[in-house]
């Protein structure tokens, strides 16, 4: 009997909390019929990124329109096993940036790591790789190029793998030699 009373009391407390949550919501989700259909189709297919599907589910559960379920944040968090901040961010993004912004990834303004070799520096590296190798060497190695570009102050620092990637972009044609030499073989003229 004591268990039943506690269960009823906890359900009542949850109902009161849910009512308070709805009345205090800063970002209330109201989806149009077309938006709901788009989200339901996205979930039904299941071929999107997990984060995108989670956001779609959050929007559908948080929708307070006539066709929506109007779940509280706590209920959404428990059902979808997500965080309160995720639910808040999805609601906020919908209101501030719009429906499409919620479902698409935000593009970075700048790359995660700045490129070491821009166009001009890459051209200098290629010219160096195509030049005559140091005395006592048959060809340029990536390690030699690494030391030389720093010595010539083309770049502050660069690893041999970075130099290899920069040169591979340039010399990836079928006529490039794969024996370690960066020089192209002269082609027979017809």
TAHU-V525523 format. One record per residue. N is the residue number from 0. RES is the residue in one small letter. PSI is psi in degrees with one decimal (none if undefined). NEAR is the number of other ideal C-beta (glycine too) atoms within 12 Angstrom. D_FIRST is the distance of its C-alpha to the first C-alpha in Angstrom with 2 decimals. Layout:
BEGIN
N;RES;PSI;NEAR;D_FIRST  N;RES;PSI;NEAR;D_FIRST
END
This chain:
BEGIN
0;x;-42.0;7;0.00  1;x;-37.4;8;3.79  2;x;-42.5;9;5.33  3;x;-41.4;10;5.21  4;x;-42.5;11;6.49  5;x;-41.3;12;8.84  6;x;-45.3;13;9.97  7;x;-40.6;14;10.86  8;x;-40.5;14;12.48  9;x;-37.1;14;14.40  10;x;-41.2;14;15.58  11;x;-40.6;14;16.76  12;x;-41.4;15;18.49  13;x;-39.0;19;20.17  14;x;-40.6;17;21.33  15;x;-43.3;16;22.81  16;x;-41.1;18;24.48  17;x;-41.2;22;25.87  18;x;-41.2;16;27.30  19;x;-41.4;15;28.87  20;x;-45.1;28;30.31  21;x;-40.2;22;32.01  22;x;-23.2;13;33.53  23;x;-6.4;13;34.87  24;x;130.4;23;36.26  25;x;-36.4;15;39.90  26;x;98.4;25;40.64  27;x;130.2;22;39.20  28;x;120.5;37;39.94  29;x;110.1;22;41.54  30;x;145.9;32;43.20  31;x;166.6;18;45.83  32;x;-40.3;15;45.69  33;x;-41.8;13;48.42  34;x;-41.8;26;46.62  35;x;-45.2;26;43.42  36;x;-42.1;16;45.57  37;x;-43.5;23;47.30  38;x;-42.3;36;44.07  39;x;-40.0;22;42.60  40;x;-39.5;18;45.91  41;x;-44.5;26;45.93  42;x;-39.9;25;42.49  43;x;-42.9;15;43.38  44;x;-43.4;13;46.55  45;x;17.2;14;44.85  46;x;16.9;11;48.30  47;x;174.9;21;47.98  48;x;147.7;14;47.23  49;x;-41.4;15;43.59  50;x;-39.5;20;43.61  51;x;-42.0;25;44.98  52;x;-39.5;24;42.36  53;x;-44.9;29;39.56  54;x;-39.4;36;41.11  55;x;-43.2;36;41.37  56;x;-40.8;33;37.68  57;x;-46.7;42;36.75  58;x;-43.0;44;39.02  59;x;-40.6;35;37.64  60;x;-33.1;32;34.00  61;x;-10.5;43;34.98  62;x;124.0;30;37.20  63;x;8.8;23;36.29  64;x;176.9;19;38.99  65;x;-38.6;12;38.35  66;x;-12.4;18;38.40  67;x;168.4;24;36.35  68;x;-27.3;21;32.70  69;x;41.1;25;32.49  70;x;154.0;28;29.89  71;x;161.9;27;29.03  72;x;-42.2;34;30.63  73;x;-41.2;25;27.40  74;x;-40.1;23;26.56  75;x;-44.8;33;30.19  76;x;-45.2;24;30.17  77;x;-44.8;17;27.17  78;x;-40.0;19;28.46  79;x;-0.9;28;32.06  80;x;56.0;13;31.50  81;x;-174.7;26;33.96  82;x;160.7;17;34.35  83;x;-36.9;19;33.94  84;x;-34.5;14;37.67  85;x;-46.7;24;38.56  86;x;-43.5;34;36.70  87;x;-45.8;24;38.34  88;x;-37.7;26;41.76  89;x;-45.3;38;41.62  90;x;-47.8;32;40.76  91;x;-45.3;23;43.48  92;x;-38.1;26;46.06  93;x;-44.7;32;45.55  94;x;-38.9;22;46.20  95;x;-36.3;15;49.07  96;x;-17.4;17;50.87  97;x;169.3;14;49.95  98;x;-47.0;26;48.46  99;x;-35.5;16;51.13  100;x;-33.2;20;50.85  101;x;-38.7;35;47.18  102;x;-11.4;29;48.06  103;x;151.1;18;51.26  104;x;141.4;14;51.82  105;x;129.0;13;53.58  106;x;139.4;8;57.05  107;x;141.4;9;58.18  108;x;-36.5;6;61.03  109;x;153.5;8;62.58  110;x;157.7;10;62.34  111;x;-42.8;7;60.07  112;x;130.3;8;63.15  113;x;142.9;12;66.52  114;x;137.4;18;69.26  115;x;-43.8;23;71.76  116;x;104.7;31;74.58  117;x;-172.8;15;75.13  118;x;-47.2;13;78.01  119;x;-45.4;13;80.79  120;x;-36.0;25;79.61  121;x;-39.2;27;79.01  122;x;-40.2;17;82.57  123;x;-39.1;24;83.92  124;x;-44.4;37;81.95  125;x;-42.5;27;83.37  126;x;-39.9;21;86.87  127;x;-43.6;32;86.48  128;x;-30.8;35;85.19  129;x;-10.3;21;88.17  130;x;177.2;19;90.66  131;x;135.2;15;92.65  132;x;164.9;20;90.56  133;x;160.3;17;91.38  134;x;139.6;7;94.38  135;x;1.5;8;93.76  136;x;141.6;16;90.99  137;x;-30.4;14;91.33  138;x;167.1;21;88.39  139;x;134.6;31;85.62  140;x;164.5;21;82.41  141;x;-37.1;26;79.09  142;x;-40.5;20;79.19  143;x;-44.0;25;82.69  144;x;-38.5;38;81.68  145;x;-48.3;28;78.66  146;x;-40.0;21;80.95  147;x;-39.4;27;83.62  148;x;-30.7;33;81.40  149;x;-42.3;23;80.16  150;x;-41.0;16;83.72  151;x;1.0;18;85.04  152;x;36.2;12;82.19  153;x;-42.7;28;81.10  154;x;161.9;28;77.50  155;x;-43.2;13;76.02  156;x;151.0;16;74.25  157;x;141.1;32;73.53  158;x;163.4;19;72.46  159;x;-32.1;21;74.45  160;x;-34.9;15;71.62  161;x;-43.2;25;71.63  162;x;-41.1;37;75.37  163;x;-41.7;25;75.01  164;x;-41.5;20;72.55  165;x;-40.3;34;74.87  166;x;-32.0;33;77.84  167;x;-36.7;21;76.04  168;x;-37.0;18;75.36  169;x;-40.7;22;79.08  170;x;42.8;27;80.50  171;x;11.1;16;78.18  172;x;159.1;13;80.82  173;x;-20.6;10;82.12  174;x;-9.6;13;85.46  175;x;140.4;21;83.99  176;x;138.9;16;84.73  177;x;11.9;13;81.80  178;x;10.5;10;83.85  179;x;-10.9;21;82.76  180;x;141.0;19;85.55  181;x;-3.7;32;84.69  182;x;142.1;21;88.08  183;x;142.3;17;88.52  184;x;140.6;15;91.25  185;x;139.6;8;94.05  186;x;146.5;10;93.98  187;x;134.2;6;97.10  188;x;139.2;4;98.51  189;x;none;3;99.60
END
